[in-house]
């Protein structure tokens, strides 16, 4: 303790120990002291010396401090001192290093020292795991220095520490808990820690996102005041950018979680936009960057399109356009807003249409596109703002043929309005301005209005320009070539490389894949000589790019030439190149474009980002065009006339082949349609056939029923006629019965007539259907066989119906004959009864009739009882039958089992017999060899003796 007082307090007598000696003694005290207070005081002393003697403390005390973290977990105070000491020796404090020495070498040495100590600490992954475990301590003096130490480790050795945390159980989850800490200092430092943790590690980014990071961060941003918040909002936004940038999984999770809708309130700005704080500008800048991350062109097209749709539906795009047209917005925020709107509308037709409808709050109102183009061609505007406007215009026209047509239409003579400024007028003004940057931007913007749109390329050929009073107007194409080749004043303007590059890119895009534009270009007799002269000259480095673009323009004239001009056919242009330039020299000059250092920079991403206006030479879409055309132009220049003729023949053959294939495809489609129609007809005919068969079956059943009734009536009438001849006394009864039966017969006759009429109607319908089917069968060939079968079936049905009708007619004839006979019998009976019956016989007949009625009732009752008993007997018979079936099944199973058991027994007997035979043979061999072998009888006798001996012992 005296030693510690000497270190921490006043000076001791005698010579003072050096810093290294003091640190060594303190380390010994930490390692050897048994009292916790002594170790705590020693660690406190090391903390106070760790900044001044960083190297000595790190070299000698790191192992002891790590040991303290492992052994003294119960004392939060000593843990806090140890963590603070480790943080001081690992962290590279730039401010203090700058105060101590302004030498860059000293700063670099300090950084190397921090990296060295970090590497030493993370050599054992258990140290980082121990640090993660300490973060679970709620004590402020442990948790806060632990967060700072882990952040410093990530800064110095990010990849290695990320790997350790990733494989540590619940490692990321423990760090996410820091965002829920009620102490703002720990929460804010936790944000810094997560920023370092999520850098360039997609796996950790996904884990953090699925730990509900988006919800927590957006809540913190809202609590802190959104764009008006402080540095905490900035840290949250930086972490969100880390989680979403180049991570499609997290982007999709962010969109599906409806977090895009929560971004809309961030961009609500008031009317008074003056006096923005630097922190608000930073926050809003990061918020705009976050929107751009979600719709960046480097994302997959499907993901970007989905986010663009969500941003339009929730009103975020409308809010951004409001900032775009607001006044008093800082220039850098306005520039970033333009870039953000550009990527939100890029390739989305709905968003592009909405942007085209936005008007600036001016009097009179002007479209936002016109206002932005005015800024682009104004040389007094900031360079970055002009680049942003150009990017916005490019994104508005990207895959937007409707927008391209609207822009080109403002240049056509029929749509020009002298009282208003249009986009076309601004582009022409910028194209022929004295400012080379305006020339370049206007040329590139106009080229995007023609990109992949043959119709607008042809429409732009109609544009006429009035150059001066008294002179006829010239076409826009002619004026562009004039700027490149003619006039003192024009040459002076065009002498700037940037202007000529812009015009050449416009011309290449214009005439590419447009033979009509190529013809218009070659029609000017001065264009080809100018191009050949430019290509053949030996100029400086700055002019090489112009030479390459001239070679590209001339190559496009060869490749897309339709040979409509005799002086400039493909063959003559190639001969001209060979004579004036040389094919190898031409190809070499063409290769100057892709070899230029600014070409690769422009090819990386669509947004035009240049450090200075002088380096603004290439457009991203134009680099794609060069890559596409360079190879085909080289082949076209080297091809001979014979090769071209062969290619033409091959093309014609392929076109003919394609035409034939197209014709066959159309024929196949027609046949498929016919087959489909015939299939439908067959299906309908099949259903009709089934219905007819059902009807015929019903009719057959009805006919059979009528036959049965007819036979019954016939029998009854025969019996009654016989009874009439035998007894006159029964004549009155017969008469009464015949009267009732005649009434019933009349009713049945009427019913048969109705059915006959119905059958005739159905027969007529079937005849009509058969005729229809015959006509359809004669027309269609594909379904002929099916229709023939249907016709056969219908003919059979028709024959059945005709036979049924014949039977019905026969029945009708017989019925009429029966009626006639019945009426004749009844009249005879009536005449005889009138002459012979008397009262006595009538009484006798009535009594007999009553007796017969009673007997009939009794027989009916007996029939009912017999029917009931018969039903019971049938039910019992069915149950007995089922029982017998079950028993037979069980008997069969048992017989099968018995057969199997017999078979197994036979197998066992066979095995035993074989075994006995083998034993007998073996015994015989032993006997032959002279060995003594006991027979089975001897063995049995010996066993019996042994058993008797054992029984005697048991008795004793």
Secondary structure, DSSP 8 states (H G I E B T S, - for coil): -HHHHHHHSS--SS----HHHHHHHHHHHHHH--SHHHHHHHHHHHHHHTTTTHHHHHHHHHHHHHHHHHH-TT-HHHHHHHHHHHHHHHS--HHHHHHH---HHHHHHHHHHHHHHHHHHHTSHHHHHHHHHHTT---HHHHHHHHHHHHHHHHHSHHHHHHHHHHSTTHHHHHHGGGG-SSHHHHHHHHHHHHHHTTT-HHHHHHHHHTTHHHHHHHHHHHTTGGG--HHHHHHHHHHHHHHTT-HHHHHHHHHTT-SGGGGGGG---S---S--HHHHHHHHHHHHHHHHHT-TTS-HHHHHHHHHHHHHTTHHHHHHHHHH-SS--HHHHHHHHHHHHHHHTT-HHHHHHHHH-EESSSS-EEHHHHHHHHHT-TTS-HHHHHHHHHHHHHHHTT-HHHHHHHHHTTSGGG--TTS--HHHHHHHHHTSS-HHHHHHHHHHHHHHHTT-HHHHHHHTT-EE--STTS--EEHHHHHHHHHHS-HHHHHHHTSHHHHHHHHHHHHHHHTT-HHHHHHHHHSHHHHHHHHHHHHS---HHHHHHHHHHHHHHHHHHHT--S-SSTT-HHHHHHHIIIII-HHHHHHHHTHHHHSHHHHHHTT-SS---SSGGG----HHHHHHHHHHHHHHHHHHH--HHHHHHHHHHHHHHHHHHHHHHHHHHHHHHHHHHHHHHHHHHHHHHHHHHHHHHHHHHHHHHHHHHHHHHHHHHHHHHHHHHHHHH-STTHHHHHHHHHHHHHHHHHHHHHHHHHHHHHHHHHHHHHHHHHHHHHHHHH-STTHHHHHHHHHHHHHHHHHHHHHHHHHHHHHHHHHHHHHHHHHHHHHHHHHHHHH--HHHHHHHHHHHHHHHHHHHHHHHHHHHHHHHHHHHHHHHHHHHHHHHHHHHHHHHHHHHHHHHHHHHHHHHHHHHHHHHHHHHHHHHHHHTT-----HHHHHHHHHHHHHHHHHHHH-
